[in-house]
Amino acid sequence: MRKLLTLVAMVSLLGACASAPRDDDDDKMTAAPGEYTAKPGSSPVGVIPAGSLRDTQRNKDVGLAIDYPTKGTGHPLIIFSHGFGGSARGYVGLSSWWASHGYVVIRPVHADSGKKPDPEKPDDAAWATQTQSDWTNRVADIRFILDSLPALEKEYPELVGKIDATRVGVSGHSYGALTALLLGGTRTFAGSAATRYADPRVKAIVAMSPQGVSDERGLTRDSWAELRLPVLFMTGTADRGITNEENMAWRKQAFDFSPVGDKWFVSIEGATNATFRGGSFDPSAIRMEPRDVPVTTRDGQGRIVQTPASQRSAIPYGERDLFLFGRVEAISLAFWDTYLKSETKGREFLSKLAERGGAVVEMK
């Protein structure tokens, strides 16, 4: 069964990349000669779609999904934390793609998995159910996985020798971005007291759609003062949260208030919150693109086309997000290669992002 799942995962990965119009050499963001593209890597991908580990201390089972390269050993580990209400079934396009490039990726299932905001309540009501104990629990899920890597290899022998536990990155989207940043040194404040969650085993972080200052989340201007790890903060010009104030500028506060040293901020032109999930693949969820969001897409011959403002409302939302998702793949991989594999080509690619256009880029 696992061999079959490995084959299915690889076919799905290749099929997804083939269907997305985003790997041409004329896409300046994702395909510069000799650098990073949105194409899958050379390794077939193995999948453990519904794993579980028993945390006896907390008396709970931690569900997880794992993507891993079937080739080679000693790969860096990425733990990816899903957004509010998400699950281990989400983000498979990103996790399997990272795995094809030589990373073991574990996606834990947090306690809020499957929860949805009440449509009869205000947009911010989802956060009314989340307290410091909830995001502390999310952090504990990831710490438990790091503690349990030997047990994981025993339970799933195909992972034996695959993971280099000295090279660990944590990533997450939205609520998962907060989870990842907490493990890197971000603090929350209840009153004047700071709560610390940092884990020294974490070496780098990719935070997609991170949060800025927020009373509901205990985040103040001082929350990121001890965030000293390399961090890639990713957002988009149309990346809005649960209120209108939660926009790109708000998400950039995490970067602005963090200390200098291997911090990267990238805002992709036209990217929304859904971009980092791989877009809207449910046809019933496809919406028409708002006119105030800049769009770059491709014509029937695969050539890049800048859509005039007067025609932007005719661009399908899901197609646009899938196109931009290729940029998320290329940029995040360059960051991981820089800080988990010490590859100079990753840093060179990141340093030239601003020259390629299509994104706001800052580094400090």
C-alpha positions as CSV (number, residue, x, y, z in Angstrom):
1,M,0.0,0.0,0.0
2,R,2.8,2.4,0.9
3,K,4.6,1.7,-2.4
4,L,1.3,2.4,-4.2
5,L,0.9,5.7,-2.3
6,T,4.4,6.6,-3.3
7,L,3.6,6.1,-6.9
8,V,0.3,8.0,-6.7
9,A,2.0,10.9,-4.9
10,M,4.7,11.2,-7.5
11,V,2.1,11.0,-10.4
12,S,0.0,13.6,-8.6
13,L,2.9,15.9,-8.1
14,L,4.0,15.8,-11.7
15,G,0.5,16.2,-12.9
16,A,-0.1,19.3,-10.8
17,C,3.1,20.9,-12.0
18,A,2.2,20.0,-15.6
19,S,-1.2,21.6,-15.3
20,A,0.0,24.8,-13.7
21,P,1.3,27.4,-16.2
22,R,4.2,28.5,-14.2
23,D,7.5,26.8,-15.1
24,D,8.5,28.6,-18.4
25,D,11.9,30.2,-18.7
26,D,10.3,33.5,-19.2
27,D,8.8,33.6,-15.8
28,K,11.4,35.8,-14.1
29,M,10.3,35.0,-10.6
30,T,10.4,31.2,-10.8
31,A,12.8,30.3,-13.7
32,A,16.1,32.0,-14.0
33,P,18.7,29.9,-15.8
34,G,20.6,27.7,-13.4
35,E,18.6,28.8,-10.4
36,Y,15.2,28.0,-8.9
37,T,12.0,27.0,-10.8
38,A,8.6,25.6,-9.9
39,K,9.4,22.2,-11.3
40,P,9.5,19.2,-9.0
41,G,12.8,17.8,-7.8
42,S,14.6,14.6,-8.9
43,S,13.5,12.3,-6.0
44,P,10.3,10.3,-6.1
45,V,8.1,11.1,-3.1
46,G,7.0,8.6,-0.5
47,V,3.8,9.3,1.5
48,I,2.6,8.3,5.0
49,P,-0.9,9.9,4.7
50,A,-2.4,9.1,8.1
51,G,0.2,8.5,10.7
52,S,-0.2,8.9,14.5
53,L,1.9,9.1,17.6
54,R,0.7,8.7,21.2
55,D,1.6,11.5,23.5
56,T,1.2,9.8,26.9
57,Q,2.1,13.0,28.8
58,R,-0.8,14.9,27.3
59,N,-3.0,11.8,26.9
60,K,-3.7,12.4,23.2
61,D,-2.8,11.0,19.8
62,V,-1.0,13.4,17.5
63,G,-2.1,12.7,13.9
64,L,0.3,13.5,11.1
65,A,1.1,13.1,7.4
66,I,4.6,12.7,6.1
67,D,6.2,13.2,2.7
68,Y,9.7,12.0,2.2
69,P,12.3,11.5,-0.6
70,T,12.6,7.8,-1.4
71,K,16.2,8.5,-2.6
72,G,19.1,9.2,-0.2
73,T,19.4,9.6,3.5
74,G,20.1,12.3,6.1
75,H,17.6,14.8,4.7
76,P,16.7,18.1,6.6
77,L,13.3,18.0,8.3
78,I,10.5,20.5,7.8
79,I,7.5,20.5,10.1
80,F,4.6,22.3,8.6
81,S,1.7,23.7,10.8
82,H,-1.7,24.1,9.2
83,G,-4.0,27.2,9.4
84,F,-7.0,27.4,11.7
85,G,-9.4,24.6,10.9
86,G,-6.9,22.9,8.5
87,S,-5.7,19.3,8.6
88,A,-2.8,17.1,7.5
89,R,-4.6,16.6,4.2
90,G,-4.0,20.2,3.3
91,Y,-0.9,21.8,1.8
92,V,0.1,18.5,0.1
93,G,1.1,20.3,-3.1
94,L,3.8,22.2,-1.1
95,S,4.9,19.4,1.2
96,S,5.3,16.8,-1.6
97,W,7.1,19.4,-3.7
98,W,9.6,20.2,-0.9
99,A,10.1,16.4,-0.5
100,S,10.9,15.9,-4.1
101,H,13.8,18.4,-3.6
102,G,15.3,16.5,-0.7
103,Y,13.3,17.3,2.5
104,V,11.3,15.2,4.9
105,V,8.1,17.1,5.6
106,I,5.8,16.3,8.5
107,R,2.4,17.9,8.8
108,P,0.8,17.5,12.2
109,V,-2.9,17.7,13.0
110,H,-3.7,20.3,15.6
111,A,-6.7,20.4,18.0
112,D,-8.5,23.1,15.9
113,S,-8.5,20.9,12.8
114,G,-11.9,20.9,11.2
115,K,-13.2,23.9,13.1
116,K,-15.0,26.6,11.1
117,P,-16.0,30.1,12.0
118,D,-19.7,30.6,12.9
119,P,-21.3,32.4,9.9
120,E,-23.8,34.0,12.3
121,K,-21.0,35.7,14.2
122,P,-18.5,38.5,13.3
123,D,-15.5,37.6,11.2
124,D,-13.1,37.7,14.2
125,A,-15.3,35.2,16.2
126,A,-13.0,32.3,15.1
127,W,-10.3,33.7,17.4
128,A,-12.7,34.0,20.3
129,T,-12.3,30.2,20.7
130,Q,-8.5,30.4,20.8
131,T,-6.4,31.3,23.9
132,Q,-2.8,31.1,24.9
133,S,-3.4,27.4,26.0
134,D,-4.5,26.6,22.4
135,W,-1.4,27.9,20.7
136,T,0.8,26.5,23.5
137,N,-0.8,23.1,22.6
138,R,0.1,23.6,19.0
139,V,3.7,24.3,19.9
140,A,3.6,21.2,22.1
141,D,2.5,19.1,19.1
142,I,5.7,20.1,17.2
143,R,8.0,19.6,20.2
144,F,6.5,16.2,20.8
145,I,7.2,15.2,17.1
146,L,10.8,16.4,17.5
147,D,11.1,14.3,20.7
148,S,9.6,11.3,19.0
149,L,11.7,11.0,15.9
150,P,13.2,7.6,17.0
151,A,9.7,6.3,17.7
152,L,8.6,7.6,14.3
153,E,11.3,5.6,12.6
154,K,10.4,2.5,14.6
155,E,6.7,2.8,13.7
156,Y,7.5,3.6,10.0
157,P,10.7,1.8,8.9
158,E,10.7,3.5,5.5
159,L,11.9,6.6,7.4
160,V,15.0,4.9,9.0
161,G,18.0,7.1,8.2
162,K,16.0,9.6,6.3
163,I,15.9,12.5,8.8
164,D,18.8,14.6,9.9
165,A,17.6,15.9,13.3
166,T,20.3,18.6,13.4
167,R,18.7,20.4,10.5
168,V,15.2,21.3,11.4
169,G,12.9,24.0,9.9
170,V,9.4,24.9,10.9
171,S,6.9,26.5,8.6
172,G,3.2,27.3,8.8
173,H,0.4,29.2,7.2
174,S,-1.7,31.8,9.0
175,Y,-2.3,30.3,12.5
176,G,0.5,27.9,11.6
177,A,2.8,30.9,10.9
178,L,2.2,32.0,14.5
179,T,2.9,28.5,15.7
180,A,6.2,28.4,13.8
181,L,7.3,31.8,14.9
182,L,6.6,31.0,18.6
183,L,9.0,28.0,18.3
184,G,11.6,30.4,16.9
185,G,11.5,32.9,19.8
186,T,8.3,35.0,19.3
187,R,6.7,35.7,22.7
188,T,3.1,36.4,23.6
189,F,2.0,38.7,26.4
190,A,-0.8,38.2,28.9
191,G,-0.8,41.6,30.6
192,S,2.8,42.6,31.1
193,A,4.2,39.0,31.4
194,A,6.0,37.4,28.5
195,T,5.5,33.8,27.6
196,R,8.4,32.0,25.8
197,Y,8.0,29.0,23.5
198,A,11.4,28.8,21.7
199,D,12.9,25.4,20.9
200,P,16.7,25.4,20.2
201,R,16.3,22.5,17.8
202,V,14.6,24.7,15.3
203,K,17.2,26.3,12.9
204,A,15.0,28.3,10.4
205,I,11.4,29.3,9.8
206,V,9.2,30.1,6.8
207,A,6.1,32.0,8.0
208,M,3.3,32.3,5.4
209,S,0.7,35.0,6.1
210,P,2.1,35.9,9.6
211,Q,0.3,38.0,12.1
212,G,1.2,41.5,13.2
213,V,0.4,43.2,16.5
214,S,-2.8,41.7,17.9
215,D,-4.5,41.8,21.3
216,E,-6.4,38.5,20.6
217,R,-3.1,36.7,20.0
218,G,-1.1,38.4,22.7
219,L,1.2,40.0,20.2
220,T,2.8,43.4,20.9
221,R,5.7,45.3,19.3
222,D,8.0,43.5,21.7
223,S,6.8,40.0,20.8
224,W,9.5,39.5,18.0
225,A,12.4,41.1,19.9
226,E,14.0,37.6,20.6
227,L,13.3,36.1,17.2
228,R,16.9,35.6,16.2
229,L,16.7,32.6,13.8
230,P,16.7,33.0,10.0
231,V,13.1,33.7,9.0
232,L,11.4,34.1,5.7
233,F,8.1,36.1,6.1
234,M,5.9,35.6,3.1
235,T,2.6,37.4,2.2
236,G,0.9,39.0,-0.8
237,T,-0.5,42.3,-1.8
238,A,-4.0,40.8,-1.5
239,D,-3.4,38.7,1.6
240,R,-6.2,39.8,3.9
241,G,-7.1,38.3,7.2
242,I,-10.4,38.2,9.2
243,T,-10.7,42.0,9.3
244,N,-9.8,44.7,6.7
245,E,-7.0,45.9,8.9
246,E,-5.2,42.5,8.6
247,N,-3.5,43.3,5.3
248,M,0.0,43.1,3.9
249,A,1.2,46.1,6.0
250,W,-0.1,44.4,9.2
251,R,1.6,41.1,8.3
252,K,4.9,42.9,7.7
253,Q,5.0,44.0,11.3
254,A,6.4,40.7,12.3
255,F,9.4,41.4,10.0
256,D,9.6,45.1,11.0
257,F,9.7,44.4,14.8
258,S,12.2,41.4,14.6
259,P,15.9,41.9,15.1
260,V,18.4,42.3,12.3
261,G,20.0,39.1,11.0
262,D,18.9,36.7,8.2
263,K,15.4,38.1,8.0
264,W,13.7,38.1,4.7
265,F,10.3,39.7,3.8
266,V,8.7,38.8,0.5
267,S,5.2,40.0,-0.6
268,I,4.2,38.5,-3.9
269,E,2.2,40.7,-6.2
270,G,-1.5,39.6,-6.3
271,A,-1.1,36.7,-3.8
272,T,-4.0,36.1,-1.4
273,N,-4.3,34.0,1.7
274,A,-5.4,31.1,-0.4
275,T,-2.2,31.3,-2.6
276,F,-0.2,29.6,0.2
277,R,-2.6,26.7,0.3
278,G,-2.1,26.2,-3.4
279,G,-5.2,28.0,-4.5
280,S,-8.8,27.2,-4.8
281,F,-9.1,23.7,-6.4
282,D,-12.8,23.3,-5.7
283,P,-14.6,24.6,-8.8
284,S,-17.5,25.7,-6.7
285,A,-15.1,28.0,-4.7
286,I,-13.7,29.8,-7.8
287,R,-14.5,33.5,-7.7
288,M,-13.7,36.2,-10.1
289,E,-10.6,38.3,-9.5
290,P,-11.2,41.8,-8.0
291,R,-10.2,44.6,-10.3
292,D,-7.9,46.3,-7.7
293,V,-5.5,43.3,-7.6
294,P,-2.7,43.2,-10.2
295,V,-2.6,40.0,-12.2
296,T,0.0,38.3,-14.3
297,T,-1.0,35.2,-16.1
298,R,-0.3,33.2,-19.3
299,D,-2.0,33.0,-22.7
300,G,-2.7,29.8,-24.6
301,Q,0.9,29.5,-25.9
302,G,2.3,29.8,-22.3
303,R,3.5,33.4,-22.8
304,I,3.3,35.8,-19.8
305,V,0.5,38.3,-20.2
306,Q,-0.1,41.4,-17.9
307,T,-3.9,41.6,-17.9
308,P,-5.3,45.2,-18.3
309,A,-7.1,46.6,-15.3
310,S,-10.3,46.8,-17.3
311,Q,-10.3,43.0,-17.8
312,R,-9.1,41.8,-14.4
313,S,-12.5,40.8,-13.2
314,A,-12.5,38.0,-15.8
315,I,-9.5,36.2,-14.3
316,P,-10.6,33.0,-12.3
317,Y,-9.4,33.2,-8.7
318,G,-8.2,29.6,-8.6
319,E,-6.1,29.8,-11.8
320,R,-4.4,33.0,-10.5
321,D,-3.6,31.5,-7.2
322,L,-2.2,28.3,-8.7
323,F,0.1,30.4,-11.0
324,L,1.4,32.4,-8.0
325,F,1.8,29.2,-6.0
326,G,4.8,28.4,-8.2
327,R,6.5,31.5,-6.8
328,V,5.8,30.4,-3.2
329,E,7.5,27.1,-4.1
330,A,10.6,28.5,-5.6
331,I,11.2,31.2,-3.0
332,S,10.6,29.0,0.0
333,L,12.9,26.3,-1.5
334,A,15.7,28.8,-2.0
335,F,15.4,29.8,1.7
336,W,15.4,26.2,2.9
337,D,18.4,25.4,0.8
338,T,20.2,28.5,2.1
339,Y,19.7,27.8,5.8
340,L,19.2,24.0,6.1
341,K,21.6,22.9,3.3
342,S,24.0,25.8,3.4
343,E,23.8,26.2,-0.4
344,T,25.1,29.5,-1.8
345,K,22.8,29.4,-4.9
346,G,19.8,29.8,-2.6
347,R,21.1,33.0,-1.1
348,E,22.0,34.3,-4.5
349,F,18.5,33.6,-5.8
350,L,16.9,35.4,-2.8
351,S,19.2,38.4,-3.1
352,K,18.1,38.9,-6.7
353,L,14.3,38.6,-6.1
354,A,13.8,42.4,-6.2
355,E,15.4,42.6,-9.6
356,R,13.0,40.1,-11.1
357,G,9.9,42.1,-10.3
358,G,6.6,40.7,-9.2
359,A,7.3,41.0,-5.5
360,V,8.2,43.4,-2.7
361,V,11.5,42.2,-1.1
362,E,13.3,43.4,2.0
363,M,16.2,41.8,3.8
364,K,17.9,42.7,7.1
